[in-house]
Amino acid sequence: MITRKIFTEVQQKSMALIENTGLTFTAEEKKKIDVADFGLSNIYNEGVQILTFFETDRIAGKLLILLPYQTEPEHWHPQVDNNPGKQEIVRALWGELRFYIPGVDNMKVGFVPGGKDSYYTVRKEIIMNPGDQLILEPGTKHWFQAGSAGAVFYSFSTTVHDVTDGFSDPNIVRTTKILED
């Protein structure tokens, strides 16, 4: 849960990072930036901001924004009914993006948020800079983190069922609850 004041503050900081990309957005689009704290009430450490460009029953395009050192918790996109799960293409746009997937633990730059070692199990580190791209197959565990300046990146994917994502941290609640000030 986060307060409306923090929600608005994080939205504004995210807009400032988006401006670094040189992309142009309308005032209406900027108001649509979602602030996801995953029910952890620790948005500056674990969370992500999402601006959805489009979402149909087959594809989605989003801009994801991470504040400095902000981490999106480890998760995966599982099969839902007859859908095999979301296939996702991530393309770095601005800042340093630290991406973690299954494989040999080679983590040297990033870090696991304090006290959360058991919830961040995949540690093959891929440092992504603007223009770098990664394709994630359905069901692949992953998590990501911004460097010191933050990070902005695209996410293009097949059908989105974010509320059905699996998370390694059992304390996560996918829908952000806002406490009005």
N, C-alpha and C positions, 0 to 999 in steps of 0.2 A: 504494500500500500504506500502511496506517496500523496503528498498534499498537492492541491491545485497550484500553489505557489512554486513548488519544486518542479511539477510537470511543465509549467509555463517557462520556467528558467531553463530547463533542459531543452525544451523546444527551441528557445532563442539561441542557446549555445550551439545547437545542431544546425540552425539556419546559418549561423556565422561560418561554420565549417563548410557547409554547402556552397556558400559564396566563394570560398577558396578554389572551388573546382572550375569556376567560370561558367557554370550552367545557370540558366535563367529559369525562374519559377514564378508563378503568379502568387499574389498574396493569399488567395484561396488555397492553393496547393501547400504553401508553407504552414497554414493552419491545420493541415491534415497530417502533419508529422505525428506518428504514434510514438509514445514513450512507453517502452515495455520494461517493467522492473521485475517481472516474473514472481511477484508476490514476496520478494526478498527484502523489500524496503531499504535497498542499498544501491540505488540507481547509479551512483558515480563509480561503483566498483563492478557490479554485475547488472547488465542491462543492455539495451540497444534501442535506437530510434529508427523508425521505418517510415518512409514516404512511398506509398503505393501509387505507381503510375497507372497501372491497369491490372485487372484480374478478371479473367473469364473462366468458364468451366474447363478450359484446356491449358491456358498459359497465364503467367504473371510476370510483371516487371516491377522491381522495387529499387529504391535507393536506401541503403543502410548506412547509418551514421553512428560512429563510436566516438565518444569523448576521450580525451587523453587517458590511456591505460584502462579504459572501460573494457569489460569482457562479457561476451554473450556466453552463457553457460553451455556446457556440453549437451548436445542433443542429436537426434536423428529424425528422419522423416519416414515413418513406418508405412507399411501397406495398409490401405483403408478399403475394405470390401474388395472389389475387383481391381482397384487401382494399386499398382505395385509400389507406390510411394513417390514422393516428389524427387525428380531429378533437377539439380540446381547447377547453374553456371554462375560463378562469382568472378567479377572483374574489378580489380582495384582501380580506383579513380584518383584518389588524393590521400596523402599520408602513408604511413607504414601500417600494413595489415599483417598481423601474425595469425596464421591459420594452423590448426592442429587436427590431424587425421590419424587413422590407424597406421601403424608401422613402427619402425625402430625409434625409440625415444632418443631424439637428438636436440631436445629443447635446451637452448642456450640463451636466447634473447628474452623470451616471454617468461611469465611466471603464473603460477596457480594462485588464485585469490586465497588469502589467509584462512587456514583451517579447512580448506575444501579439497585436499589431496584426493580423497576417495571419490569425489564427484567429477574429477577431470582425469579420465583414464587413458585417453589417447594423447600421445605426446610427440608425434612426428611433426616437427615444426617446419612450416613453409613461410618464409618471409616474402610478402607480396608488396610490390611497389606499383605505382601507376602504370597501367597497361598489362600487368600480369593477370593471368586467368587460370581458373581451376574448375574442373567439372566434378561434381559430387553425384555419385550414383545413389538411388533410393536406399534407405536404411543405413547409410554410412554415418557412424558417429563422428561428430566434429564440434569444434568450438573455435572462437576467434577473439582476438584482442587487438586494440589499437596501440600504436607506439606513443611517444611523448607528445605529439601534436594532435593526436586523434586520427581517424581514418574515415573515408567515404568510399563506398563501393556499390556496384550494381549487383543485383541478384535477379537473374532471369531463370524461370523455372516452369516446370509442368504444373498441373493442378495443385493448388495450395490448400492444405488442411492444417494450418498452423496450430489450431486448438487440439489436434490429435498428435502433435509432435511428442516424442518420447524424450525424457530428460533423466540424466543420471542422478541429479539431486532430487530426492523425493519431496523436498520442501517447496518445489517450484509450482506456482500457479500461473498458467499461461496468460490469463486475462488480468490486465492492470486494474486495480481498484484505486480510485482517486478520492481522497478525503477533502471535501470542500473546506476552505479556510473560513 
